Amino acid sequence: MEKYEKAGTKMLDRWSIMTFERNISLSCHKVTQPDPTEKSSIAHQYEDSVLAHLTNILQSDQESVVLSSAK
């Protein structure tokens, strides 16, 4: 502690930030959200698609079908 009490100080870099306001007009694009039933329908379609591709991968003996479904 004695060393710290006797230690000198050093000036460090000092930073200052100047801010100002400026009016910027941005065009607002209204984002429309799909209704919950549409979201549910989209999710079910995706699930059905994934299920179909996995079924093709697991049940097919043809390499081309497996590769196509994996893509």
C-alpha positions in Angstrom: 0.0 0.0 0.0 2.9 2.4 0.7 4.1 2.1 -2.9 0.6 3.0 -4.1 0.4 6.0 -1.8 3.8 7.3 -3.1 3.1 6.6 -6.7 2.7 9.4 -9.2 -0.1 10.0 -11.5 0.0 9.9 -15.3 -2.3 11.7 -17.6 -4.1 9.3 -19.9 -5.9 10.0 -23.1 -9.1 11.8 -22.6 -12.0 11.4 -24.9 -15.0 13.6 -25.4 -18.0 13.0 -27.6 -20.1 15.7 -29.1 -23.6 14.8 -30.2 -26.2 16.8 -32.1 -29.6 16.1 -33.4 -30.6 16.3 -37.0 -33.9 15.7 -38.6 -33.8 12.7 -40.9 -36.9 11.7 -42.7 -37.2 8.0 -43.2 -39.9 6.4 -45.1 -41.8 4.0 -42.9 -42.6 0.6 -44.3 -45.4 -1.1 -42.6 -44.7 -4.7 -41.9 -47.7 -6.9 -42.0 -47.7 -10.0 -39.9 -49.5 -13.1 -41.1 -52.5 -14.0 -39.0 -52.0 -16.9 -36.5 -54.0 -19.4 -38.7 -51.7 -18.6 -41.7 -48.6 -19.1 -39.5 -50.0 -22.4 -38.3 -50.7 -23.4 -41.9 -47.2 -22.5 -43.0 -45.7 -24.4 -40.1 -47.7 -27.5 -41.0 -46.7 -27.3 -44.6 -43.1 -27.1 -43.6 -43.4 -30.1 -41.2 -45.1 -32.1 -43.9 -42.3 -31.3 -46.4 -39.6 -32.2 -43.9 -41.4 -35.5 -43.1 -41.7 -36.3 -46.8 -38.0 -35.7 -47.4 -37.0 -37.7 -44.3 -39.2 -40.6 -45.4 -37.7 -40.5 -48.9 -34.2 -40.6 -47.4 -34.9 -43.5 -45.0 -37.0 -45.7 -47.4 -35.3 -45.1 -50.8 -32.7 -47.4 -52.3 -31.9 -45.0 -55.0 -29.0 -42.6 -54.4 -30.4 -39.9 -56.6 -33.7 -39.8 -54.5 -31.7 -39.7 -51.3 -29.5 -36.9 -52.5 -32.4 -34.9 -53.9 -34.3 -35.1 -50.6 -31.2 -34.3 -48.6 -30.8 -31.0 -50.5 
